[in-house]
Amino acid sequence: MIIAEFLKSSDELTAGFCIKGHSAMSEAGTDIVCAAVSSAAYLAVNTITDVLRLDPYVEVEDGFLKLVFKTRAQALKAKAMTEGLELHLKGLEEDYPKNVKVKYGGVQNA
């Protein structure tokens, strides 16, 4: 299962996100759920880093992607992108509840 956790500040601003796991919908290379999540996640990270020119903490490994904003100002500038990613992944969770789970966690300063 793919777990997407959105890190929220005390005022519900998205301070980052972590996406990990594999959907196990089908074989690697043919898994449409994994492809949809991966594509959305990379679009978000690339937009935040290359289009908005922000410099958040980013970590990428096989089956794992984490982005955490270093400042509240970064989180505010990327708000539309992170909200769009959250909506997209929640839609996938509704369509594929056995393969995608969206959850929320807290962070201290964002």
C-alpha positions as CSV (number, residue, x, y, z in Angstrom):
1,M,0.0,0.0,0.0
2,I,1.1,3.6,-0.7
3,I,0.9,5.8,2.4
4,A,0.9,9.6,1.8
5,E,1.3,11.6,4.9
6,F,0.8,15.3,4.9
7,L,2.6,17.2,7.7
8,K,0.4,20.0,9.0
9,S,1.3,23.0,11.2
10,S,-0.9,24.0,14.1
11,D,-2.9,26.3,11.7
12,E,-3.3,23.5,9.1
13,L,-0.8,24.8,6.6
14,T,0.9,21.9,4.8
15,A,4.5,21.9,6.0
16,G,5.6,18.9,3.9
17,F,4.6,15.5,2.8
18,C,6.0,11.9,2.8
19,I,4.9,9.3,0.3
20,K,6.1,5.7,0.7
21,G,5.3,2.2,-0.3
22,H,4.1,0.4,-3.4
23,S,0.4,0.0,-4.4
24,A,0.7,-3.7,-5.3
25,M,-2.1,-3.2,-7.8
26,S,-0.1,-5.0,-10.5
27,E,3.4,-5.8,-11.6
28,A,6.1,-3.2,-11.5
29,G,6.0,-1.2,-14.8
30,T,2.3,-1.8,-15.3
31,D,0.9,-0.5,-12.1
32,I,-1.4,2.5,-12.9
33,V,-2.0,3.4,-9.3
34,C,1.8,3.6,-8.6
35,A,2.3,5.6,-11.8
36,A,-0.5,8.1,-10.9
37,V,0.9,8.7,-7.4
38,S,4.5,8.9,-8.6
39,S,3.7,11.3,-11.4
40,A,1.7,13.6,-9.1
41,A,4.4,13.5,-6.5
42,Y,7.2,14.4,-8.9
43,L,5.1,17.1,-10.5
44,A,4.6,18.7,-7.1
45,V,8.3,18.4,-6.2
46,N,9.5,19.7,-9.5
47,T,7.0,22.6,-9.5
48,I,8.1,23.6,-5.9
49,T,11.8,23.4,-6.6
50,D,12.2,24.3,-10.3
51,V,9.2,26.6,-11.0
52,L,8.7,28.3,-7.7
53,R,12.5,28.1,-7.0
54,L,12.1,27.1,-3.4
55,D,14.7,25.0,-1.5
56,P,12.8,22.6,0.8
57,Y,14.4,19.5,2.2
58,V,13.8,16.7,-0.3
59,E,14.7,13.0,0.0
60,V,14.0,10.4,-2.7
61,E,14.7,6.7,-2.6
62,D,12.9,3.7,-4.2
63,G,9.4,3.8,-3.0
64,F,10.0,6.8,-0.8
65,L,9.7,10.6,-1.3
66,K,9.8,13.2,1.4
67,L,9.5,17.0,1.1
68,V,9.6,19.3,4.1
69,F,9.6,23.1,3.9
70,K,12.4,24.9,5.7
71,T,10.3,28.0,6.5
72,R,6.7,29.0,6.8
73,A,7.2,31.4,3.9
74,Q,8.1,28.4,1.6
75,A,5.0,26.5,2.7
76,L,2.9,29.6,2.0
77,K,4.4,30.0,-1.5
78,A,3.7,26.4,-2.4
79,K,0.3,26.2,-0.8
80,A,-1.7,25.8,-4.0
81,M,0.7,23.0,-5.2
82,T,0.5,21.0,-1.9
83,E,-3.3,21.4,-1.7
84,G,-3.6,20.2,-5.3
85,L,-1.4,17.1,-4.5
86,E,-3.5,16.4,-1.4
87,L,-6.7,16.6,-3.4
88,H,-5.3,14.3,-6.1
89,L,-4.1,11.7,-3.7
90,K,-7.4,11.8,-1.7
91,G,-9.2,11.1,-5.0
92,L,-6.9,8.1,-5.7
93,E,-7.6,6.9,-2.1
94,E,-11.3,7.0,-2.8
95,D,-10.9,5.1,-6.1
96,Y,-8.3,2.6,-4.8
97,P,-8.8,2.3,-1.0
98,K,-6.9,-1.0,-0.8
99,N,-3.9,0.6,-2.5
100,V,-3.6,4.3,-1.3
101,K,-4.0,5.8,2.2
102,V,-3.8,9.5,2.9
103,K,-3.0,10.5,6.5
104,Y,-2.0,13.5,8.4
105,G,0.7,14.3,11.0
106,G,1.8,17.3,12.9
107,V,5.0,19.3,12.8
108,Q,6.3,21.9,15.2
109,N,7.3,25.0,13.3
110,A,6.1,25.6,9.7
